[in-house]
Amino acid sequence: MDTIAITDVAPRDGLQNQAVAIRTADKLELIRRLAAAGVRSVEATSFVSPKAVPQMADAAEVVAGVNAALPALRMSTLVPNLKGLERAHAAGSREIAVVLSATETMNQRNINMGLDQATTVSEETVAQARRLGLRTRAYVAVAFTCPFEGEVPLATVVRLARRMRDAGAEEIVIADTIGAASPAAVKARFAALREEMDIAALAVHLHDTRGLGAANAWAALEAGVRRFDASVGGIGGCPFAPGAAGNLATEDLVLMAEGSGLRTGISLDGLLDAVEFAESLLGRPLGGRSSAWLRRQRDKRVAA
């Protein structure tokens, strides 16, 4: 049976833009519940400016807590630059991720740099992380459509992905940051990318803004992708990208994959437990498109 690898980004991408302040202990409990469900990889936090993203101000404490309680869990942390990398390394991060947006305007809005400077900073950060012995991921954000510049040229995405690979990124994540991709566009982008690099090093990060998250994930599977980002409960969205609704829900991705004969190693009931805990933190209903059905099936099994 074929296997897919899922990185749950709810602790970072899911929580970063929430209006409700989440305690460090509760972030760690969410991560613990994800691990208990069988999730083996999480994006736990980001070492960005606390002024820009207050929800991530406790990044060092989150890393320390995960390292102490879940040493076998693969944990990545987002860093914007060399300063962020220094903080992440000092806190005990073993894997970092950089985010390079594919357009000039998105980089300006996100990190106050132009595309050329942002590319250089990302390359320097990845290279330094490798020198420090850390694992590395590199996002190519707004890799389909930019909220400010519209459709992003495929050649730009391929060029930036190649530069991140050449800088030493071990995993390159093609991100549909605002959920504007279609299955045809996903297939076309990954067909071009796999001509330039090993498909095993490519991952996809999808949002469900237009209701096509699962369909786009299937298109990526058909293109050979076996690494996916998802967010339990579908929570998330970039604070600097207008229209970036919630991420593809981890439970939707797992249901689709397992129902299609792919192994994830993740329990759907365990994910529902994590969703319900996240609901208690955020004070509102959460869940992917399959969640209502999944809850009914669970309740039937409990009642039987």
C-alpha positions in Angstrom: 0.0 0.0 0.0 1.3 3.4 -0.9 1.9 5.9 1.9 1.6 9.7 2.1 3.3 11.9 4.7 1.2 14.7 6.3 2.6 17.7 8.2 -0.1 19.2 10.3 0.4 23.0 10.3 -2.5 23.9 12.7 -0.2 24.9 15.6 1.5 27.5 13.4 -0.5 28.4 10.3 -3.8 27.5 12.1 -3.2 29.6 15.2 -1.1 32.5 14.0 -4.1 34.6 12.9 -6.6 33.8 15.6 -8.0 36.7 17.6 -8.2 34.6 20.8 -4.9 34.3 22.7 -3.9 30.7 23.1 -1.8 29.7 26.1 1.5 27.8 25.6 0.2 24.9 27.6 -2.9 24.6 25.3 -0.7 24.8 22.1 1.3 21.9 23.5 -1.8 20.0 24.4 -3.1 20.4 20.8 0.3 19.1 19.5 0.1 16.2 21.9 -3.4 15.2 20.7 -2.2 15.4 17.1 0.7 13.1 17.9 -1.7 10.7 19.8 -3.8 10.6 16.6 -0.8 9.3 14.7 0.5 12.6 13.2 4.2 12.3 12.9 5.1 15.7 11.6 3.9 19.2 12.8 4.8 22.7 12.1 4.7 23.9 15.7 5.4 27.6 15.7 7.3 30.5 14.0 10.2 32.7 15.1 8.8 35.9 13.6 8.5 39.3 15.2 6.1 39.1 18.2 4.8 42.6 17.2 3.8 41.3 13.7 2.4 38.0 14.9 1.7 38.1 18.7 0.2 34.6 18.7 3.7 33.2 18.1 5.5 35.2 20.9 6.0 32.0 22.9 7.9 30.1 20.1 10.9 29.2 22.3 8.6 27.8 25.0 6.6 25.7 22.5 9.8 24.2 21.0 11.1 23.4 24.5 7.8 21.8 25.5 7.6 19.6 22.3 11.2 18.5 22.7 10.6 17.5 26.3 7.3 15.7 25.8 7.5 14.4 22.3 11.1 13.9 21.3 10.3 11.5 18.4 7.9 13.9 16.8 9.2 15.6 13.6 8.7 19.3 14.4 9.5 22.2 12.1 9.5 25.9 12.9 9.1 28.8 10.5 11.9 31.4 10.4 11.8 34.5 8.3 15.5 35.2 8.1 18.9 34.6 9.8 17.9 36.3 13.0 14.8 34.0 13.2 17.1 31.1 12.5 19.4 32.1 15.3 16.5 32.2 17.8 15.1 28.9 16.5 18.4 27.1 16.8 19.0 28.5 20.3 15.6 27.2 21.3 16.3 23.7 20.1 14.6 23.5 16.7 15.9 20.6 14.7 14.1 21.6 11.5 13.2 25.0 10.1 11.1 26.3 7.2 11.5 29.5 5.2 8.7 31.2 3.2 9.5 32.8 -0.1 6.5 34.4 -1.9 6.5 34.2 -5.7 5.6 37.8 -6.3 7.1 41.2 -5.6 4.0 42.6 -3.9 3.3 39.6 -1.6 6.9 39.7 -0.3 6.6 43.4 0.3 3.4 42.9 2.3 4.6 39.9 4.1 8.2 40.7 5.0 8.9 44.2 3.7 11.3 43.0 1.0 11.2 42.7 -2.8 11.3 39.4 -4.5 15.1 39.4 -5.3 16.0 40.3 -1.7 13.6 37.8 -0.3 15.0 35.1 -2.5 18.6 35.9 -1.3 17.6 36.0 2.3 15.8 32.6 2.0 18.8 31.1 0.3 21.2 32.4 3.0 18.9 31.1 5.8 18.5 27.7 4.3 22.3 27.4 3.7 23.1 28.5 7.3 20.5 26.1 8.7 22.2 23.2 6.8 25.6 24.3 8.2 24.0 24.1 11.7 22.9 20.6 11.0 19.2 21.4 10.8 16.6 19.9 8.4 15.2 22.4 6.0 11.9 23.1 4.3 11.2 26.0 1.9 7.8 27.2 0.9 7.1 28.9 -2.4 4.0 30.8 -1.4 1.3 32.2 -3.6 2.5 29.6 -6.1 -0.7 29.7 -8.1 -2.4 33.0 -7.6 -1.3 36.2 -5.7 -4.0 38.3 -4.0 -2.3 41.4 -5.3 -0.8 40.4 -8.7 -3.1 37.7 -9.9 -2.0 34.5 -11.6 1.6 33.7 -11.0 3.7 32.6 -14.1 4.6 28.9 -13.9 8.2 29.8 -14.9 8.6 31.9 -11.8 7.5 29.1 -9.5 9.9 26.6 -11.2 12.7 29.1 -11.0 12.2 29.8 -7.3 11.8 26.2 -6.4 15.0 25.4 -8.2 16.8 28.1 -6.3 15.5 26.8 -3.0 16.7 23.3 -3.9 20.1 24.6 -4.9 20.4 26.4 -1.6 20.0 23.1 0.2 16.2 22.9 1.0 15.4 19.2 1.5 11.7 19.7 1.1 10.1 22.3 -1.2 6.5 23.1 -0.4 4.4 24.5 -3.2 1.7 26.6 -1.5 -1.7 27.6 -2.7 -1.8 30.3 -0.1 -5.2 31.8 -0.9 -6.9 28.6 -2.1 -7.2 29.7 -5.8 -5.8 26.6 -7.5 -7.7 24.2 -9.6 -7.0 20.5 -10.1 -5.8 21.2 -13.7 -3.4 23.9 -12.4 -2.0 21.6 -9.7 -1.3 18.9 -12.3 0.3 21.3 -14.6 2.6 22.9 -12.0 3.8 19.6 -10.6 4.3 18.2 -14.1 6.7 21.1 -14.8 8.4 20.9 -11.4 9.1 17.2 -11.6 11.0 17.8 -14.8 13.4 19.9 -12.7 13.7 18.0 -9.4 12.8 14.8 -7.6 9.1 14.6 -6.9 9.9 13.0 -3.6 11.3 16.3 -2.4 8.1 18.2 -3.3 5.2 18.8 -1.1 1.9 20.8 -1.5 0.2 23.2 0.9 -3.5 23.7 0.1 -6.2 26.0 1.3 -9.9 25.3 0.9 -11.2 28.8 0.1 -13.2 27.7 -3.0 -14.1 24.2 -1.8 -11.4 22.5 -4.0 -8.9 21.5 -1.3 -9.5 17.8 -1.5 -9.8 17.8 -5.3 -6.5 19.7 -5.5 -4.9 17.2 -3.2 -6.1 14.3 -5.4 -4.6 16.1 -8.5 -1.3 16.4 -6.6 -1.5 12.7 -5.7 -2.0 11.8 -9.4 1.0 14.0 -10.2 3.1 11.9 -7.9 3.2 14.1 -4.8 3.3 12.2 -1.5 4.0 15.0 1.0 1.1 17.2 2.1 0.5 20.0 4.6 -2.9 20.1 6.2 -4.5 21.7 9.3 -6.7 19.8 11.7 -10.2 21.3 11.7 -9.3 23.4 8.6 -8.1 26.3 10.8 -5.6 28.8 9.4 -4.9 31.4 6.9 -2.1 33.9 6.2 -2.6 37.2 8.1 -0.9 39.1 5.2 -2.9 37.5 2.3 -6.4 38.8 1.8 -8.8 35.9 1.1 -6.6 33.2 2.6 -9.3 31.1 4.2 -8.7 28.0 6.2 -6.3 25.3 5.2 -7.2 21.9 3.8 -8.5 20.0 6.8 -6.3 17.1 7.9 -9.4 15.0 8.5 -10.6 15.6 4.9 -7.2 14.7 3.5 -6.9 11.5 5.7 -10.4 10.4 4.8 -9.8 10.9 1.1 -6.4 9.2 1.2 -7.4 6.2 3.3 -10.6 5.7 1.2 -8.5 5.6 -1.9 -6.1 2.9 -0.6 -3.3 5.1 0.7 -1.8 4.7 4.1 -1.5 7.7 6.4 -1.1 6.1 9.8 -3.5 8.7 11.3 -6.7 8.0 13.2 -9.7 9.9 12.2 -11.2 9.6 15.7 -8.0 10.9 17.1 -8.2 13.9 14.7 -11.8 14.6 15.8 -10.5 14.7 19.4 -8.0 17.3 18.4 -10.6 19.3 16.4 -12.9 19.4 19.5 -10.1 20.5 21.7 -9.3 23.3 19.2 -12.9 24.3 19.3 -12.8 24.7 23.0 -9.7 27.0 22.6 -11.2 29.1 19.9 -14.8 29.2 21.1 -16.3 28.3 17.7 -17.2 25.3 15.6 -14.3 23.9 13.5 -13.9 21.0 11.2 -13.4 20.1 7.5 -16.2 19.2 5.1 -16.2 15.6 6.3 -16.3 16.4 10.0 -20.1 16.2 10.5 -20.2 12.8 8.9 -17.1 11.6 10.7 -18.7 12.6 14.1 -21.9 10.7 13.2 -19.9 7.6 12.4 -18.0 7.9 15.6 -21.1 8.4 17.7 -22.7 5.3 16.1 -19.7 3.2 17.0 -19.7 4.5 20.5 -23.4 3.8 20.9 -23.2 0.3 19.4 
